[in-house]
Amino acid sequence: AVPLIYAIVFAYIPMGGVILAFKDYSIRKGIWGSDWVGLRYFKQFLLSPSSSKVIINTLVLGFYSLLASFPIPILLAVGLNEVKAVKFKKTVQMITYAPYFISTVVMVGMLMQMTDLRIGIINKLLGLFGVGPVNFFGDVDIFRSLYVWSGVWQGMGYSAVIYIAALASVDTSQVEAAIIDGAGRFARVWNVDIPAIMPTIVIQLILAVGSIMSLGFEKVYLMQNPVNMQFSEIISTFVYKRGLINFQYSYATAVGLFNSVCNLVLIVLANMFSKKVNETSLW
């Protein structure tokens, strides 16, 4: 009952606020008293010169994050599952899991310190090979890779937990039969472990596809600067600036609703494709 009440109060009741997207919101008139304008703000966003850039930036960063961050936790989980030394296995799990608990602000601060032109450890290491120094936060072409791969490092241990749990339920008789048949380690992983956790992989992939345009706001905003703005301005930062900084509440709500609808379409399409090809789906 408590989770249901939590979901209703914090997830469903706030959805009533999307009506702002269809109104010319006035603080004096309130949400219900404000004038109805229909799809004006959706048209304004989609027809504005900045909309295509913001949407493309969001999609590129989302797909890049998906391609980089989705397979690595699977590889980590499979690798750890093959390790027989318990202490080494637990140590690797702890080291890869710990970065997940670093706050976003601290994470970006660490990145700035590590990539500093003068004192950054990354530039120090590059200097040993005669490279650099590289201005990571001042090079627009590096922004996406810096964002994505720092996220991979931070989240791979946490994301691997669900696959490690799934691998724990693999039927040992199948593994023993594969060994008797002469299957090597790679063959056992490919023919026994991966098929066993494939439903989990598919479900996680569907959820990841449905979150492609939900990159979050904090990390991108903290990493933004005037130099990388052409690649770092995504829908969530755009909504923040228009809604909370420029007080364009209705316009920002319309853009946010557009983003949510796009995510819904993506997850439905991914689910339909998975159901057709793999017979595994969310519903």
Secondary structure as UniProt FT lines:
FT   HELIX           2..7
FT   HELIX           8..12
FT   HELIX           13..22
FT   STRAND          23..26
FT   TURN            27..29
FT   HELIX           30..33
FT   STRAND          34..36
FT   TURN            38..39
FT   HELIX           40..47
FT   HELIX           49..69
FT   HELIX           71..82
FT   HELIX           86..97
FT   HELIX           98..101
FT   HELIX           104..114
FT   TURN            117..119
FT   HELIX           121..128
FT   TURN            129..130
FT   HELIX           136..138
FT   TURN            140..142
FT   HELIX           143..167
FT   TURN            168..169
FT   HELIX           172..180
FT   TURN            181..182
FT   HELIX           185..188
FT   HELIX           189..193
FT   HELIX           194..209
FT   TURN            210..213
FT   HELIX           218..223
FT   TURN            226..228
FT   HELIX           229..232
FT   HELIX           235..240
FT   HELIX           241..245
FT   HELIX           249..277
//
